[in-house]
């Protein structure tokens, strides 16, 4: 039991070290030597847990996705209306991108599709499914136009959010991310919300702080 705990601690330490290197340098430039040094372990210890840099990157993505989805579940379980929940989720993810090195590295790796022989699509599929479910609920609640295809809207929002955070990272190292996410919803909401609901729902982006 003690050995298992120690092994898990070592594994977690390696994942954290990998995240710090991938987050700063990206997949292509990062080396196993850099990651071992950042984690404070030998290369042998690193290879015992992870057979390759690809496996390490996927472990970082897996942990990032676990954290983001856990935060999403917390927000969803609060029981707010679907559209409000989706807007709040975008703010929660933005805060994680600003404060959590593993989330920062995982998102960077996920968007760097050229790094892997097989692109990582699982996190995108989960977010698309989550968004579509919330938008379906929002239509039933009268907060979205009934003629909108929730799957199409989910695809557009997830893609737009990905672009927003990439542009924010490029121009300001995400210092302006919260503002850009608010602007995304400010532009989007008038086209998807029934006119009679805009006075109330148009204020939703203000909750992203």
C-alpha positions as CSV (number, residue, x, y, z in Angstrom):
1,X,0.0,0.0,0.0
2,X,2.8,2.4,0.9
3,X,4.6,1.6,-2.3
4,X,1.4,2.3,-4.3
5,X,1.0,5.7,-2.6
6,X,4.6,6.6,-3.3
7,X,4.3,5.5,-6.9
8,X,1.1,7.7,-7.3
9,X,2.9,10.6,-5.7
10,X,5.8,10.2,-8.1
11,X,3.5,9.9,-11.0
12,X,1.6,13.1,-10.0
13,X,4.9,14.9,-9.6
14,X,6.1,13.9,-13.0
15,X,2.7,15.0,-14.6
16,X,3.1,18.4,-12.8
17,X,6.7,18.7,-14.0
18,X,5.6,17.8,-17.6
19,X,2.8,20.4,-17.4
20,X,5.2,23.1,-16.4
21,X,7.5,22.3,-19.4
22,X,4.8,21.7,-21.9
23,X,3.0,24.9,-20.8
24,X,6.1,27.0,-21.3
25,X,7.7,25.4,-24.3
26,X,5.0,23.4,-26.1
27,X,5.2,19.7,-27.1
28,X,7.8,19.9,-30.0
29,X,10.5,21.7,-28.0
30,X,10.0,20.0,-24.7
31,X,12.4,17.2,-23.9
32,X,12.3,14.3,-21.5
33,X,15.5,15.7,-19.8
34,X,13.7,19.0,-19.3
35,X,10.6,17.3,-17.8
36,X,12.7,15.0,-15.5
37,X,14.6,18.0,-14.2
38,X,11.4,20.0,-13.6
39,X,9.8,17.0,-11.8
40,X,13.0,16.4,-9.8
41,X,13.2,12.8,-10.8
42,X,15.7,10.7,-12.8
43,X,15.0,9.8,-16.4
44,X,14.7,6.2,-15.3
45,X,12.0,7.0,-12.8
46,X,10.2,9.0,-15.5
47,X,10.3,6.1,-18.0
48,X,9.1,3.7,-15.4
49,X,5.8,5.6,-15.3
50,X,5.7,6.9,-18.9
51,X,7.2,5.1,-21.9
52,X,7.4,8.2,-24.1
53,X,6.8,12.0,-24.4
54,X,3.6,11.3,-26.1
55,X,2.3,9.2,-23.1
56,X,3.4,12.1,-20.8
57,X,1.5,14.7,-22.9
58,X,-1.6,12.5,-22.9
59,X,-1.4,12.1,-19.2
60,X,-1.3,15.9,-18.8
61,X,-4.3,16.3,-21.1
62,X,-6.2,13.6,-19.1
63,X,-5.5,15.3,-15.8
64,X,-6.5,18.7,-17.3
65,X,-9.7,17.3,-18.7
66,X,-10.5,15.6,-15.3
67,X,-10.1,19.0,-13.6
68,X,-12.1,21.0,-16.1
69,X,-15.0,18.5,-16.2
70,X,-15.1,18.2,-12.4
71,X,-15.5,22.0,-12.2
72,X,-18.2,21.8,-14.9
73,X,-20.1,19.2,-13.0
74,X,-20.1,21.4,-9.9
75,X,-21.6,24.3,-11.9
76,X,-24.1,22.1,-13.6
77,X,-25.3,20.5,-10.4
78,X,-26.2,23.9,-9.0
79,X,-29.3,23.7,-11.2
80,X,-29.3,27.0,-13.0
81,X,-31.0,27.4,-16.4
82,X,-29.1,25.9,-19.3
83,X,-27.9,29.1,-21.0
84,X,-26.8,30.7,-17.8
85,X,-25.0,27.5,-16.9
86,X,-23.1,27.5,-20.2
87,X,-22.1,31.1,-19.8
88,X,-20.8,30.4,-16.3
89,X,-18.9,27.3,-17.4
90,X,-17.0,29.5,-19.9
91,X,-16.0,31.7,-17.1
92,X,-15.0,28.8,-14.9
93,X,-12.7,27.4,-17.6
94,X,-11.2,30.9,-18.2
95,X,-10.3,31.1,-14.5
96,X,-8.7,27.7,-14.6
97,X,-6.7,28.8,-17.7
98,X,-5.5,31.7,-15.7
99,X,-4.6,29.9,-12.5
100,X,-3.9,26.2,-13.0
101,X,-0.7,25.2,-14.8
102,X,-2.0,21.7,-15.6
103,X,-5.1,23.2,-17.3
104,X,-2.9,25.7,-19.2
105,X,-0.6,22.9,-20.4
106,X,-3.4,20.5,-21.2
107,X,-5.3,23.0,-23.3
108,X,-2.1,24.0,-25.1
109,X,-1.4,20.4,-25.9
110,X,-5.0,19.7,-27.0
111,X,-4.9,22.6,-29.5
112,X,-1.5,21.6,-30.9
113,X,-3.0,18.9,-33.1
114,X,0.2,18.5,-35.1
115,X,2.0,17.2,-32.1
116,X,0.3,13.8,-32.1
117,X,0.0,10.9,-34.6
118,X,-3.6,10.7,-33.5
119,X,-5.1,14.1,-32.5
120,X,-6.7,14.2,-29.1
121,X,-10.4,14.6,-29.7
122,X,-12.0,13.2,-26.4
123,X,-12.0,16.5,-24.5
124,X,-13.6,18.3,-27.4
125,X,-16.3,15.7,-27.8
126,X,-17.1,15.9,-24.1
127,X,-17.4,19.7,-24.2
128,X,-19.5,19.5,-27.4
129,X,-21.9,17.0,-25.7
130,X,-22.1,19.1,-22.6
131,X,-22.8,22.3,-24.5
132,X,-25.4,20.6,-26.7
133,X,-27.2,19.2,-23.7
134,X,-27.3,22.7,-22.0
135,X,-28.5,24.4,-25.2
136,X,-31.3,21.8,-25.6
137,X,-32.4,22.6,-22.1
138,X,-32.2,26.3,-22.8
139,X,-34.5,25.9,-25.8
140,X,-37.0,24.1,-23.6
141,X,-36.7,26.9,-21.0
142,X,-37.4,29.5,-23.7
143,X,-34.0,31.1,-23.4
144,X,-32.8,30.1,-26.9
145,X,-34.6,30.5,-30.2
146,X,-36.6,27.3,-31.0
147,X,-35.2,27.3,-34.6
148,X,-31.6,26.9,-33.5
149,X,-29.9,23.5,-33.9
150,X,-28.3,22.9,-30.5
151,X,-25.6,20.6,-31.9
152,X,-24.6,23.3,-34.5
153,X,-24.6,26.0,-31.8
154,X,-22.5,23.8,-29.5
155,X,-19.9,23.3,-32.3
156,X,-19.7,27.0,-33.0
157,X,-19.4,28.0,-29.4
158,X,-16.7,25.4,-28.6
159,X,-14.7,26.4,-31.7
160,X,-15.1,30.1,-31.0
161,X,-14.1,29.7,-27.4
162,X,-11.0,27.8,-28.5
163,X,-10.1,30.7,-30.9
164,X,-10.7,33.3,-28.2
165,X,-8.4,31.7,-25.7
166,X,-5.7,31.2,-28.4
167,X,-5.8,34.8,-29.5
168,X,-5.7,35.9,-25.8
169,X,-2.7,33.7,-25.2
170,X,-1.0,35.1,-28.3
171,X,-1.6,38.8,-27.5
172,X,-1.5,39.1,-23.8
173,X,-0.6,35.7,-22.2
174,X,-4.3,35.5,-21.3
175,X,-4.3,38.7,-19.3
176,X,-7.4,39.8,-21.3
177,X,-9.1,36.4,-21.4
178,X,-12.0,37.2,-19.2
179,X,-12.8,40.3,-21.2
180,X,-12.6,38.4,-24.4
181,X,-14.9,35.7,-23.1
182,X,-17.5,38.3,-22.0
183,X,-17.2,39.9,-25.5
184,X,-17.8,36.5,-27.1
185,X,-21.2,36.1,-25.4
186,X,-22.0,39.8,-25.8
187,X,-21.8,39.4,-29.6
188,X,-23.4,36.0,-29.6
189,X,-26.4,36.3,-27.4
190,X,-28.5,38.8,-29.5
191,X,-28.5,36.2,-32.4
192,X,-29.6,33.2,-30.3
193,X,-31.9,34.6,-27.6
194,X,-35.5,35.5,-28.2
195,X,-36.0,39.2,-28.4
196,X,-38.3,39.3,-25.4
197,X,-35.6,37.6,-23.2
198,X,-32.7,39.8,-24.2
199,X,-33.3,42.5,-21.5
200,X,-32.7,39.8,-18.9
201,X,-30.3,37.4,-20.5
202,X,-28.2,40.1,-22.1
203,X,-26.6,40.7,-18.7
204,X,-25.3,37.1,-18.4
205,X,-21.8,38.0,-19.6
206,X,-21.4,40.4,-16.7
207,X,-21.2,37.4,-14.4
208,X,-17.8,36.4,-15.9
209,X,-15.4,38.2,-13.5
